[in-house]
Amino acid sequence: MASLIEIRDALALQGRMDATQISQQLATPLPLVNAMLSRLEAMGKAIRITEDPSDCLTGSCKSCPEGKKCVREVWALRA
């Protein structure tokens, strides 16, 4: 099971990662990773970044009824 420091270190090494990537890399359950990321955010150590679906390859995400599925939430260390 990963610690807050291991999650912080993973973000420092990779730059931006989503919670699923962190969970797989550190072999830690996704709900625990999400809780730890929220804690790092509350401590002012990490920042949540929502990537805009306008980066969609087809360009039709904004009109798609399932457009919210394209939204990707990634995490990075606060500068």
Distance bins in CASP14 RR format, pairs under 12 A and 6 or more apart:
PFRMAT RR
TARGET T0000
AUTHOR 0000-0000-0000
RMODE 2
METHOD distances of the structure
MODEL  1
1 7 0 0 0 0 0 1 0 0 0 0 0
1 23 0 0 0 0 0 1 0 0 0 0 0
1 26 0 0 0 0 1 0 0 0 0 0 0
1 27 0 0 0 0 1 0 0 0 0 0 0
1 28 1 0 1 0 0 0 0 0 0 0 0
1 29 0 0 0 0 1 0 0 0 0 0 0
1 32 1 0 0 1 0 0 0 0 0 0 0
1 33 0 0 0 0 0 1 0 0 0 0 0
1 35 0 0 0 0 0 1 0 0 0 0 0
1 36 0 0 0 0 0 1 0 0 0 0 0
2 8 0 0 0 0 0 1 0 0 0 0 0
2 9 0 0 0 0 1 0 0 0 0 0 0
2 10 0 0 0 0 1 0 0 0 0 0 0
2 11 0 0 0 0 0 1 0 0 0 0 0
2 19 0 0 0 0 0 1 0 0 0 0 0
2 22 1 0 0 1 0 0 0 0 0 0 0
2 23 0 0 0 0 1 0 0 0 0 0 0
2 24 0 0 0 0 0 1 0 0 0 0 0
2 25 0 0 0 0 1 0 0 0 0 0 0
2 26 1 1 0 0 0 0 0 0 0 0 0
2 27 1 0 0 1 0 0 0 0 0 0 0
2 28 1 0 1 0 0 0 0 0 0 0 0
2 29 0 0 0 0 1 0 0 0 0 0 0
2 30 0 0 0 0 0 1 0 0 0 0 0
2 32 1 0 0 1 0 0 0 0 0 0 0
2 33 1 0 0 1 0 0 0 0 0 0 0
2 35 0 0 0 0 0 1 0 0 0 0 0
2 36 1 0 0 1 0 0 0 0 0 0 0
2 37 0 0 0 0 0 1 0 0 0 0 0
2 40 0 0 0 0 0 1 0 0 0 0 0
3 9 0 0 0 0 1 0 0 0 0 0 0
3 10 0 0 0 0 0 1 0 0 0 0 0
3 26 0 0 0 0 1 0 0 0 0 0 0
3 28 0 0 0 0 1 0 0 0 0 0 0
3 32 0 0 0 0 0 1 0 0 0 0 0
3 33 0 0 0 0 0 1 0 0 0 0 0
3 36 0 0 0 0 1 0 0 0 0 0 0
3 39 0 0 0 0 0 1 0 0 0 0 0
3 40 0 0 0 0 0 1 0 0 0 0 0
4 10 0 0 0 0 0 1 0 0 0 0 0
4 11 0 0 0 0 0 1 0 0 0 0 0
4 22 0 0 0 0 0 1 0 0 0 0 0
4 26 0 0 0 0 0 1 0 0 0 0 0
4 28 0 0 0 0 0 1 0 0 0 0 0
4 32 0 0 0 0 0 1 0 0 0 0 0
4 33 0 0 0 0 0 1 0 0 0 0 0
4 35 0 0 0 0 0 1 0 0 0 0 0
4 36 1 0 1 0 0 0 0 0 0 0 0
4 37 0 0 0 0 1 0 0 0 0 0 0
4 38 0 0 0 0 0 1 0 0 0 0 0
4 39 1 0 0 1 0 0 0 0 0 0 0
4 40 1 0 0 1 0 0 0 0 0 0 0
4 41 0 0 0 0 0 1 0 0 0 0 0
4 42 0 0 0 0 0 1 0 0 0 0 0
4 43 0 0 0 0 1 0 0 0 0 0 0
4 44 0 0 0 0 0 1 0 0 0 0 0
4 45 0 0 0 0 1 0 0 0 0 0 0
4 46 0 0 0 0 1 0 0 0 0 0 0
5 11 0 0 0 0 0 1 0 0 0 0 0
5 12 0 0 0 0 0 1 0 0 0 0 0
5 26 0 0 0 0 0 1 0 0 0 0 0
5 36 0 0 0 0 0 1 0 0 0 0 0
5 39 0 0 0 0 0 1 0 0 0 0 0
5 40 0 0 0 0 0 1 0 0 0 0 0
5 43 0 0 0 0 0 1 0 0 0 0 0
5 45 0 0 0 0 0 1 0 0 0 0 0
6 12 0 0 0 0 0 1 0 0 0 0 0
6 13 0 0 0 0 0 1 0 0 0 0 0
6 22 0 0 0 0 1 0 0 0 0 0 0
6 23 0 0 0 0 0 1 0 0 0 0 0
6 25 0 0 0 0 1 0 0 0 0 0 0
6 26 1 0 1 0 0 0 0 0 0 0 0
6 27 0 0 0 0 0 1 0 0 0 0 0
6 28 0 0 0 0 1 0 0 0 0 0 0
6 32 0 0 0 0 0 1 0 0 0 0 0
6 33 0 0 0 0 0 1 0 0 0 0 0
6 36 0 0 0 0 1 0 0 0 0 0 0
6 40 0 0 0 0 0 1 0 0 0 0 0
7 13 0 0 0 0 0 1 0 0 0 0 0
7 14 0 0 0 0 0 1 0 0 0 0 0
7 17 0 0 0 0 1 0 0 0 0 0 0
7 19 0 0 0 0 1 0 0 0 0 0 0
7 21 0 0 0 0 0 1 0 0 0 0 0
7 22 1 0 0 1 0 0 0 0 0 0 0
7 23 0 0 0 0 1 0 0 0 0 0 0
7 25 0 0 0 0 1 0 0 0 0 0 0
7 26 1 0 0 1 0 0 0 0 0 0 0
7 28 0 0 0 0 1 0 0 0 0 0 0
7 32 0 0 0 0 1 0 0 0 0 0 0
7 33 1 0 0 1 0 0 0 0 0 0 0
7 34 0 0 0 0 0 1 0 0 0 0 0
7 35 0 0 0 0 0 1 0 0 0 0 0
7 36 1 0 1 0 0 0 0 0 0 0 0
7 37 1 0 0 1 0 0 0 0 0 0 0
7 38 0 0 0 0 0 1 0 0 0 0 0
7 39 0 0 0 0 1 0 0 0 0 0 0
7 40 1 0 0 1 0 0 0 0 0 0 0
7 41 0 0 0 0 0 1 0 0 0 0 0
7 43 0 0 0 0 0 1 0 0 0 0 0
7 45 0 0 0 0 1 0 0 0 0 0 0
7 46 0 0 0 0 1 0 0 0 0 0 0
7 75 0 0 0 0 1 0 0 0 0 0 0
7 76 0 0 0 0 0 1 0 0 0 0 0
7 77 0 0 0 0 0 1 0 0 0 0 0
8 14 0 0 0 0 0 1 0 0 0 0 0
8 15 0 0 0 0 0 1 0 0 0 0 0
8 17 0 0 0 0 0 1 0 0 0 0 0
8 22 0 0 0 0 0 1 0 0 0 0 0
8 26 0 0 0 0 0 1 0 0 0 0 0
8 36 0 0 0 0 1 0 0 0 0 0 0
8 37 0 0 0 0 1 0 0 0 0 0 0
8 39 0 0 0 0 0 1 0 0 0 0 0
8 40 1 0 0 1 0 0 0 0 0 0 0
8 41 0 0 0 0 0 1 0 0 0 0 0
8 43 0 0 0 0 1 0 0 0 0 0 0
8 44 0 0 0 0 0 1 0 0 0 0 0
8 45 1 0 0 1 0 0 0 0 0 0 0
8 46 1 0 0 1 0 0 0 0 0 0 0
8 75 0 0 0 0 0 1 0 0 0 0 0
8 76 0 0 0 0 0 1 0 0 0 0 0
8 77 1 0 0 1 0 0 0 0 0 0 0
8 78 0 0 0 0 0 1 0 0 0 0 0
9 15 0 0 0 0 0 1 0 0 0 0 0
9 17 0 0 0 0 0 1 0 0 0 0 0
9 22 0 0 0 0 0 1 0 0 0 0 0
9 25 0 0 0 0 0 1 0 0 0 0 0
9 26 0 0 0 0 1 0 0 0 0 0 0
9 40 0 0 0 0 0 1 0 0 0 0 0
9 45 0 0 0 0 0 1 0 0 0 0 0
9 46 0 0 0 0 0 1 0 0 0 0 0
9 77 0 0 0 0 1 0 0 0 0 0 0
10 16 0 0 0 0 0 1 0 0 0 0 0
10 17 1 0 0 1 0 0 0 0 0 0 0
10 18 0 0 0 0 0 1 0 0 0 0 0
10 19 0 0 0 0 0 1 0 0 0 0 0
10 21 0 0 0 0 1 0 0 0 0 0 0
10 22 1 0 1 0 0 0 0 0 0 0 0
10 23 0 0 0 0 0 1 0 0 0 0 0
10 24 0 0 0 0 0 1 0 0 0 0 0
10 25 1 0 0 1 0 0 0 0 0 0 0
10 26 1 0 0 1 0 0 0 0 0 0 0
10 27 0 0 0 0 0 1 0 0 0 0 0
10 28 0 0 0 0 0 1 0 0 0 0 0
10 33 0 0 0 0 1 0 0 0 0 0 0
10 36 0 0 0 0 0 1 0 0 0 0 0
10 37 0 0 0 0 0 1 0 0 0 0 0
10 40 0 0 0 0 0 1 0 0 0 0 0
10 46 0 0 0 0 0 1 0 0 0 0 0
10 75 0 0 0 0 1 0 0 0 0 0 0
10 76 0 0 0 0 0 1 0 0 0 0 0
10 77 0 0 0 0 0 1 0 0 0 0 0
11 17 1 0 0 1 0 0 0 0 0 0 0
11 18 0 0 0 0 0 1 0 0 0 0 0
11 19 0 0 0 0 0 1 0 0 0 0 0
11 21 0 0 0 0 0 1 0 0 0 0 0
11 22 1 0 0 1 0 0 0 0 0 0 0
11 25 0 0 0 0 0 1 0 0 0 0 0
11 26 0 0 0 0 0 1 0 0 0 0 0
11 33 0 0 0 0 0 1 0 0 0 0 0
11 36 0 0 0 0 0 1 0 0 0 0 0
11 37 0 0 0 0 1 0 0 0 0 0 0
11 40 0 0 0 0 1 0 0 0 0 0 0
11 41 0 0 0 0 0 1 0 0 0 0 0
11 45 0 0 0 0 1 0 0 0 0 0 0
11 46 1 0 0 1 0 0 0 0 0 0 0
11 47 0 0 0 0 1 0 0 0 0 0 0
11 48 0 0 0 0 0 1 0 0 0 0 0
11 49 0 0 0 0 0 1 0 0 0 0 0
11 74 0 0 0 0 1 0 0 0 0 0 0
11 75 1 0 0 1 0 0 0 0 0 0 0
11 76 1 0 0 1 0 0 0 0 0 0 0
11 77 1 0 1 0 0 0 0 0 0 0 0
11 78 0 0 0 0 1 0 0 0 0 0 0
11 79 0 0 0 0 0 1 0 0 0 0 0
12 40 0 0 0 0 0 1 0 0 0 0 0
12 45 0 0 0 0 0 1 0 0 0 0 0
12 46 0 0 0 0 0 1 0 0 0 0 0
12 75 0 0 0 0 0 1 0 0 0 0 0
12 76 0 0 0 0 1 0 0 0 0 0 0
12 77 1 0 1 0 0 0 0 0 0 0 0
12 78 0 0 0 0 0 1 0 0 0 0 0
12 79 0 0 0 0 0 1 0 0 0 0 0
13 21 0 0 0 0 0 1 0 0 0 0 0
13 22 0 0 0 0 0 1 0 0 0 0 0
13 25 0 0 0 0 1 0 0 0 0 0 0
13 26 0 0 0 0 0 1 0 0 0 0 0
13 76 0 0 0 0 0 1 0 0 0 0 0
13 77 0 0 0 0 0 1 0 0 0 0 0
14 21 1 0 0 1 0 0 0 0 0 0 0
14 22 0 0 0 0 1 0 0 0 0 0 0
14 25 0 0 0 0 1 0 0 0 0 0 0
14 26 0 0 0 0 0 1 0 0 0 0 0
14 74 0 0 0 0 1 0 0 0 0 0 0
14 75 0 0 0 0 1 0 0 0 0 0 0
14 76 0 0 0 0 1 0 0 0 0 0 0
14 77 0 0 0 0 0 1 0 0 0 0 0
15 21 0 0 0 0 0 1 0 0 0 0 0
15 22 0 0 0 0 0 1 0 0 0 0 0
15 46 0 0 0 0 0 1 0 0 0 0 0
15 47 0 0 0 0 0 1 0 0 0 0 0
15 49 0 0 0 0 0 1 0 0 0 0 0
15 74 0 0 0 0 1 0 0 0 0 0 0
15 75 0 0 0 0 1 0 0 0 0 0 0
15 76 1 0 1 0 0 0 0 0 0 0 0
15 77 1 0 0 1 0 0 0 0 0 0 0
15 78 0 0 0 0 0 1 0 0 0 0 0
15 79 0 0 0 0 0 1 0 0 0 0 0
16 22 0 0 0 0 0 1 0 0 0 0 0
16 46 0 0 0 0 0 1 0 0 0 0 0
16 47 0 0 0 0 1 0 0 0 0 0 0
16 48 0 0 0 0 0 1 0 0 0 0 0
16 49 1 0 0 1 0 0 0 0 0 0 0
16 50 0 0 0 0 0 1 0 0 0 0 0
16 51 0 0 0 0 1 0 0 0 0 0 0
16 72 0 0 0 0 1 0 0 0 0 0 0
16 73 0 0 0 0 0 1 0 0 0 0 0
16 74 1 0 1 0 0 0 0 0 0 0 0
16 75 1 0 0 1 0 0 0 0 0 0 0
16 76 1 0 1 0 0 0 0 0 0 0 0
16 77 0 0 0 0 1 0 0 0 0 0 0
17 23 0 0 0 0 1 0 0 0 0 0 0
17 24 0 0 0 0 1 0 0 0 0 0 0
17 25 1 0 0 1 0 0 0 0 0 0 0
17 26 0 0 0 0 0 1 0 0 0 0 0
17 33 0 0 0 0 1 0 0 0 0 0 0
17 37 0 0 0 0 1 0 0 0 0 0 0
17 46 0 0 0 0 0 1 0 0 0 0 0
17 48 0 0 0 0 0 1 0 0 0 0 0
17 49 0 0 0 0 0 1 0 0 0 0 0
17 72 0 0 0 0 0 1 0 0 0 0 0
17 73 0 0 0 0 0 1 0 0 0 0 0
17 74 1 0 0 1 0 0 0 0 0 0 0
17 75 1 0 1 0 0 0 0 0 0 0 0
17 76 1 0 0 1 0 0 0 0 0 0 0
17 77 0 0 0 0 0 1 0 0 0 0 0
18 24 0 0 0 0 0 1 0 0 0 0 0
18 25 0 0 0 0 0 1 0 0 0 0 0
18 30 0 0 0 0 0 1 0 0 0 0 0
18 33 0 0 0 0 1 0 0 0 0 0 0
18 34 0 0 0 0 0 1 0 0 0 0 0
18 37 0 0 0 0 1 0 0 0 0 0 0
18 48 0 0 0 0 0 1 0 0 0 0 0
18 49 0 0 0 0 1 0 0 0 0 0 0
18 50 0 0 0 0 0 1 0 0 0 0 0
18 51 0 0 0 0 1 0 0 0 0 0 0
18 71 0 0 0 0 0 1 0 0 0 0 0
18 72 1 0 0 1 0 0 0 0 0 0 0
18 73 1 0 0 1 0 0 0 0 0 0 0
18 74 1 0 1 0 0 0 0 0 0 0 0
18 75 1 0 0 1 0 0 0 0 0 0 0
18 76 0 0 0 0 0 1 0 0 0 0 0
19 25 0 0 0 0 0 1 0 0 0 0 0
19 26 0 0 0 0 0 1 0 0 0 0 0
19 28 0 0 0 0 1 0 0 0 0 0 0
19 29 0 0 0 0 0 1 0 0 0 0 0
19 30 1 0 0 1 0 0 0 0 0 0 0
19 31 0 0 0 0 1 0 0 0 0 0 0
19 32 0 0 0 0 1 0 0 0 0 0 0
19 33 1 0 1 0 0 0 0 0 0 0 0
19 34 1 0 1 0 0 0 0 0 0 0 0
19 35 0 0 0 0 1 0 0 0 0 0 0
19 36 0 0 0 0 1 0 0 0 0 0 0
19 37 1 0 0 1 0 0 0 0 0 0 0
19 38 0 0 0 0 1 0 0 0 0 0 0
19 40 0 0 0 0 0 1 0 0 0 0 0
19 41 0 0 0 0 0 1 0 0 0 0 0
19 46 0 0 0 0 0 1 0 0 0 0 0
19 48 0 0 0 0 1 0 0 0 0 0 0
19 72 0 0 0 0 0 1 0 0 0 0 0
19 73 1 0 0 1 0 0 0 0 0 0 0
19 74 0 0 0 0 1 0 0 0 0 0 0
19 75 1 0 0 1 0 0 0 0 0 0 0
20 26 0 0 0 0 0 1 0 0 0 0 0
20 28 0 0 0 0 0 1 0 0 0 0 0
20 29 0 0 0 0 0 1 0 0 0 0 0
20 30 1 0 0 1 0 0 0 0 0 0 0
20 31 0 0 0 0 0 1 0 0 0 0 0
20 33 0 0 0 0 1 0 0 0 0 0 0
20 34 0 0 0 0 1 0 0 0 0 0 0
20 37 0 0 0 0 0 1 0 0 0 0 0
20 72 0 0 0 0 1 0 0 0 0 0 0
20 73 0 0 0 0 1 0 0 0 0 0 0
20 74 0 0 0 0 0 1 0 0 0 0 0
20 75 0 0 0 0 0 1 0 0 0 0 0
21 28 0 0 0 0 0 1 0 0 0 0 0
21 30 0 0 0 0 0 1 0 0 0 0 0
21 33 0 0 0 0 1 0 0 0 0 0 0
21 37 0 0 0 0 0 1 0 0 0 0 0
21 72 0 0 0 0 0 1 0 0 0 0 0
21 73 0 0 0 0 0 1 0 0 0 0 0
21 74 0 0 0 0 1 0 0 0 0 0 0
21 75 0 0 0 0 1 0 0 0 0 0 0
22 28 1 0 0 1 0 0 0 0 0 0 0
22 29 0 0 0 0 0 1 0 0 0 0 0
22 30 0 0 0 0 1 0 0 0 0 0 0
22 32 0 0 0 0 0 1 0 0 0 0 0
22 33 1 0 1 0 0 0 0 0 0 0 0
22 34 0 0 0 0 1 0 0 0 0 0 0
22 35 0 0 0 0 0 1 0 0 0 0 0
22 36 0 0 0 0 1 0 0 0 0 0 0
22 37 1 0 0 1 0 0 0 0 0 0 0
22 40 0 0 0 0 0 1 0 0 0 0 0
22 46 0 0 0 0 0 1 0 0 0 0 0
22 73 0 0 0 0 0 1 0 0 0 0 0
22 74 0 0 0 0 0 1 0 0 0 0 0
22 75 1 0 0 1 0 0 0 0 0 0 0
22 76 0 0 0 0 0 1 0 0 0 0 0
23 29 1 0 0 1 0 0 0 0 0 0 0
23 30 1 0 1 0 0 0 0 0 0 0 0
23 31 0 0 0 0 1 0 0 0 0 0 0
23 32 0 0 0 0 1 0 0 0 0 0 0
23 33 1 0 1 0 0 0 0 0 0 0 0
23 34 0 0 0 0 1 0 0 0 0 0 0
23 35 0 0 0 0 0 1 0 0 0 0 0
23 36 0 0 0 0 0 1 0 0 0 0 0
23 37 0 0 0 0 0 1 0 0 0 0 0
23 75 0 0 0 0 0 1 0 0 0 0 0
24 30 0 0 0 0 1 0 0 0 0 0 0
24 33 0 0 0 0 1 0 0 0 0 0 0
25 33 0 0 0 0 1 0 0 0 0 0 0
26 32 0 0 0 0 1 0 0 0 0 0 0
26 33 1 0 0 1 0 0 0 0 0 0 0
26 36 0 0 0 0 1 0 0 0 0 0 0
26 37 0 0 0 0 0 1 0 0 0 0 0
27 33 0 0 0 0 0 1 0 0 0 0 0
28 34 0 0 0 0 0 1 0 0 0 0 0
28 35 0 0 0 0 0 1 0 0 0 0 0
28 36 0 0 0 0 1 0 0 0 0 0 0
28 37 0 0 0 0 0 1 0 0 0 0 0
29 35 0 0 0 0 1 0 0 0 0 0 0
29 36 0 0 0 0 0 1 0 0 0 0 0
30 36 0 0 0 0 0 1 0 0 0 0 0
30 37 0 0 0 0 0 1 0 0 0 0 0
31 37 0 0 0 0 0 1 0 0 0 0 0
31 38 0 0 0 0 0 1 0 0 0 0 0
32 38 0 0 0 0 0 1 0 0 0 0 0
32 39 0 0 0 0 0 1 0 0 0 0 0
33 39 0 0 0 0 0 1 0 0 0 0 0
33 40 0 0 0 0 0 1 0 0 0 0 0
33 46 0 0 0 0 0 1 0 0 0 0 0
33 75 0 0 0 0 1 0 0 0 0 0 0
34 40 0 0 0 0 0 1 0 0 0 0 0
34 41 0 0 0 0 0 1 0 0 0 0 0
34 46 0 0 0 0 0 1 0 0 0 0 0
34 48 0 0 0 0 0 1 0 0 0 0 0
34 73 0 0 0 0 1 0 0 0 0 0 0
34 75 0 0 0 0 1 0 0 0 0 0 0
35 41 0 0 0 0 0 1 0 0 0 0 0
35 42 0 0 0 0 0 1 0 0 0 0 0
36 42 0 0 0 0 0 1 0 0 0 0 0
36 43 0 0 0 0 0 1 0 0 0 0 0
36 45 0 0 0 0 0 1 0 0 0 0 0
36 46 0 0 0 0 1 0 0 0 0 0 0
36 75 0 0 0 0 0 1 0 0 0 0 0
37 43 0 0 0 0 0 1 0 0 0 0 0
37 44 0 0 0 0 0 1 0 0 0 0 0
37 45 0 0 0 0 1 0 0 0 0 0 0
37 46 1 0 0 1 0 0 0 0 0 0 0
37 47 0 0 0 0 0 1 0 0 0 0 0
37 48 1 0 0 1 0 0 0 0 0 0 0
37 49 0 0 0 0 0 1 0 0 0 0 0
37 73 0 0 0 0 1 0 0 0 0 0 0
37 74 0 0 0 0 0 1 0 0 0 0 0
37 75 1 0 1 0 0 0 0 0 0 0 0
37 76 0 0 0 0 0 1 0 0 0 0 0
37 77 0 0 0 0 0 1 0 0 0 0 0
38 44 0 0 0 0 0 1 0 0 0 0 0
38 45 0 0 0 0 0 1 0 0 0 0 0
38 46 0 0 0 0 1 0 0 0 0 0 0
38 47 0 0 0 0 0 1 0 0 0 0 0
38 48 0 0 0 0 1 0 0 0 0 0 0
38 73 0 0 0 0 0 1 0 0 0 0 0
38 75 0 0 0 0 1 0 0 0 0 0 0
39 45 0 0 0 0 1 0 0 0 0 0 0
39 46 0 0 0 0 1 0 0 0 0 0 0
39 75 0 0 0 0 0 1 0 0 0 0 0
40 46 1 1 0 0 0 0 0 0 0 0 0
40 47 0 0 0 0 1 0 0 0 0 0 0
40 48 0 0 0 0 1 0 0 0 0 0 0
40 75 1 0 0 1 0 0 0 0 0 0 0
40 76 0 0 0 0 0 1 0 0 0 0 0
40 77 0 0 0 0 1 0 0 0 0 0 0
40 78 0 0 0 0 1 0 0 0 0 0 0
41 47 1 0 0 1 0 0 0 0 0 0 0
41 48 1 0 0 1 0 0 0 0 0 0 0
41 49 0 0 0 0 0 1 0 0 0 0 0
41 73 0 0 0 0 0 1 0 0 0 0 0
41 75 0 0 0 0 1 0 0 0 0 0 0
41 76 0 0 0 0 0 1 0 0 0 0 0
41 77 0 0 0 0 0 1 0 0 0 0 0
41 78 0 0 0 0 1 0 0 0 0 0 0
42 48 0 0 0 0 0 1 0 0 0 0 0
42 78 0 0 0 0 0 1 0 0 0 0 0
43 77 0 0 0 0 0 1 0 0 0 0 0
43 78 0 0 0 0 1 0 0 0 0 0 0
44 75 0 0 0 0 0 1 0 0 0 0 0
44 76 0 0 0 0 0 1 0 0 0 0 0
44 77 0 0 0 0 1 0 0 0 0 0 0
44 78 1 0 1 0 0 0 0 0 0 0 0
44 79 0 0 0 0 0 1 0 0 0 0 0
45 75 0 0 0 0 0 1 0 0 0 0 0
45 76 0 0 0 0 0 1 0 0 0 0 0
45 77 1 0 0 1 0 0 0 0 0 0 0
45 78 1 0 0 1 0 0 0 0 0 0 0
45 79 0 0 0 0 0 1 0 0 0 0 0
46 73 0 0 0 0 0 1 0 0 0 0 0
46 74 0 0 0 0 0 1 0 0 0 0 0
46 75 1 0 1 0 0 0 0 0 0 0 0
46 76 1 0 0 1 0 0 0 0 0 0 0
46 77 1 0 1 0 0 0 0 0 0 0 0
46 78 1 0 0 1 0 0 0 0 0 0 0
46 79 0 0 0 0 0 1 0 0 0 0 0
47 73 0 0 0 0 0 1 0 0 0 0 0
47 74 0 0 0 0 1 0 0 0 0 0 0
47 75 1 0 0 1 0 0 0 0 0 0 0
47 76 1 0 1 0 0 0 0 0 0 0 0
47 77 1 0 0 1 0 0 0 0 0 0 0
47 78 1 0 1 0 0 0 0 0 0 0 0
47 79 0 0 0 0 1 0 0 0 0 0 0
48 71 0 0 0 0 0 1 0 0 0 0 0
48 72 0 0 0 0 0 1 0 0 0 0 0
48 73 1 0 0 1 0 0 0 0 0 0 0
48 74 1 0 0 1 0 0 0 0 0 0 0
48 75 1 0 0 1 0 0 0 0 0 0 0
48 76 0 0 0 0 1 0 0 0 0 0 0
48 77 0 0 0 0 0 1 0 0 0 0 0
48 78 0 0 0 0 0 1 0 0 0 0 0
49 71 0 0 0 0 0 1 0 0 0 0 0
49 72 0 0 0 0 1 0 0 0 0 0 0
49 73 1 0 0 1 0 0 0 0 0 0 0
49 74 1 0 1 0 0 0 0 0 0 0 0
49 75 1 0 0 1 0 0 0 0 0 0 0
49 76 1 0 0 1 0 0 0 0 0 0 0
49 77 0 0 0 0 0 1 0 0 0 0 0
49 78 0 0 0 0 0 1 0 0 0 0 0
50 68 0 0 0 0 0 1 0 0 0 0 0
50 70 0 0 0 0 0 1 0 0 0 0 0
50 71 1 0 0 1 0 0 0 0 0 0 0
50 72 1 0 0 1 0 0 0 0 0 0 0
50 73 1 0 1 0 0 0 0 0 0 0 0
50 74 0 0 0 0 1 0 0 0 0 0 0
50 75 0 0 0 0 0 1 0 0 0 0 0
50 76 0 0 0 0 0 1 0 0 0 0 0
51 61 0 0 0 0 0 1 0 0 0 0 0
51 70 0 0 0 0 1 0 0 0 0 0 0
51 71 1 0 0 1 0 0 0 0 0 0 0
51 72 1 0 1 0 0 0 0 0 0 0 0
51 73 1 0 0 1 0 0 0 0 0 0 0
51 74 1 0 0 1 0 0 0 0 0 0 0
51 75 0 0 0 0 0 1 0 0 0 0 0
51 76 0 0 0 0 0 1 0 0 0 0 0
52 59 0 0 0 0 0 1 0 0 0 0 0
52 61 0 0 0 0 1 0 0 0 0 0 0
52 62 0 0 0 0 1 0 0 0 0 0 0
52 67 0 0 0 0 0 1 0 0 0 0 0
52 68 0 0 0 0 0 1 0 0 0 0 0
52 70 0 0 0 0 1 0 0 0 0 0 0
52 71 1 0 0 1 0 0 0 0 0 0 0
52 72 0 0 0 0 1 0 0 0 0 0 0
52 73 0 0 0 0 0 1 0 0 0 0 0
52 74 0 0 0 0 0 1 0 0 0 0 0
53 59 0 0 0 0 1 0 0 0 0 0 0
53 60 0 0 0 0 1 0 0 0 0 0 0
53 61 1 1 0 0 0 0 0 0 0 0 0
53 62 1 0 0 1 0 0 0 0 0 0 0
53 63 0 0 0 0 0 1 0 0 0 0 0
53 64 0 0 0 0 1 0 0 0 0 0 0
53 66 0 0 0 0 0 1 0 0 0 0 0
53 67 1 0 1 0 0 0 0 0 0 0 0
53 68 1 0 0 1 0 0 0 0 0 0 0
53 69 0 0 0 0 1 0 0 0 0 0 0
53 70 1 1 0 0 0 0 0 0 0 0 0
53 71 1 0 1 0 0 0 0 0 0 0 0
53 72 0 0 0 0 1 0 0 0 0 0 0
53 73 0 0 0 0 0 1 0 0 0 0 0
54 60 0 0 0 0 0 1 0 0 0 0 0
54 61 1 0 0 1 0 0 0 0 0 0 0
54 62 1 0 0 1 0 0 0 0 0 0 0
54 63 0 0 0 0 0 1 0 0 0 0 0
54 64 0 0 0 0 0 1 0 0 0 0 0
54 67 0 0 0 0 0 1 0 0 0 0 0
54 70 0 0 0 0 1 0 0 0 0 0 0
54 71 0 0 0 0 0 1 0 0 0 0 0
54 72 0 0 0 0 0 1 0 0 0 0 0
55 61 0 0 0 0 1 0 0 0 0 0 0
55 62 0 0 0 0 0 1 0 0 0 0 0
55 70 0 0 0 0 1 0 0 0 0 0 0
55 71 0 0 0 0 0 1 0 0 0 0 0
55 72 0 0 0 0 1 0 0 0 0 0 0
55 74 0 0 0 0 0 1 0 0 0 0 0
56 62 0 0 0 0 1 0 0 0 0 0 0
56 63 0 0 0 0 0 1 0 0 0 0 0
56 64 0 0 0 0 1 0 0 0 0 0 0
56 66 0 0 0 0 0 1 0 0 0 0 0
56 67 0 0 0 0 1 0 0 0 0 0 0
56 68 0 0 0 0 0 1 0 0 0 0 0
56 69 0 0 0 0 0 1 0 0 0 0 0
56 70 1 0 1 0 0 0 0 0 0 0 0
56 71 0 0 0 0 0 1 0 0 0 0 0
56 72 0 0 0 0 0 1 0 0 0 0 0
57 70 0 0 0 0 1 0 0 0 0 0 0
58 64 0 0 0 0 1 0 0 0 0 0 0
58 67 0 0 0 0 0 1 0 0 0 0 0
58 70 0 0 0 0 1 0 0 0 0 0 0
59 67 0 0 0 0 0 1 0 0 0 0 0
59 70 0 0 0 0 1 0 0 0 0 0 0
60 66 0 0 0 0 0 1 0 0 0 0 0
60 67 0 0 0 0 1 0 0 0 0 0 0
60 70 0 0 0 0 1 0 0 0 0 0 0
61 67 1 0 1 0 0 0 0 0 0 0 0
61 68 0 0 0 0 1 0 0 0 0 0 0
61 69 0 0 0 0 1 0 0 0 0 0 0
61 70 1 0 1 0 0 0 0 0 0 0 0
61 71 0 0 0 0 1 0 0 0 0 0 0
61 72 0 0 0 0 0 1 0 0 0 0 0
62 68 0 0 0 0 0 1 0 0 0 0 0
62 70 0 0 0 0 1 0 0 0 0 0 0
62 71 0 0 0 0 0 1 0 0 0 0 0
63 70 0 0 0 0 0 1 0 0 0 0 0
64 70 1 0 0 1 0 0 0 0 0 0 0
64 71 0 0 0 0 0 1 0 0 0 0 0
END
